[in-house]
Amino acid sequence: MFDIFNEERIMVNSFHHQSVKNVSQSFRITARSYDGIIEAIEAKDKKFVVGVQWHPEALVTNHKEFEKLFGQFIDAAKSK
């Protein structure tokens, strides 16, 4: 997530009743909430494979920094 947002911390809309507990060795944990819940994972192989536990689509209107996440997704899709 740092490579996308260039920030150590970001505020997200973390409201869920389920969360990731175990992560495959082919992924790395790239974001956690203050209480330790995994909020984001990314593939280790450098391909754009990202899982987020929040809803960036609900944030992008008022928080333009989340456009970076969608921009990275679009760039990865274009390169295929």
Sequence and secondary structure as in RCSB ss.txt:
>XXXX:A:sequence
MFDIFNEERIMVNSFHHQSVKNVSQSFRITARSYDGIIEAIEAKDKKFVVGVQWHPEALVTNHKEFEKLFGQFID
AAKSK
>XXXX:A:secstr
 HHHH  S        S  B    TTEEEEEE TTS EEEEEETTSS  EEESS HHHHTTT GGGHHHHHHHHH
HHHT 
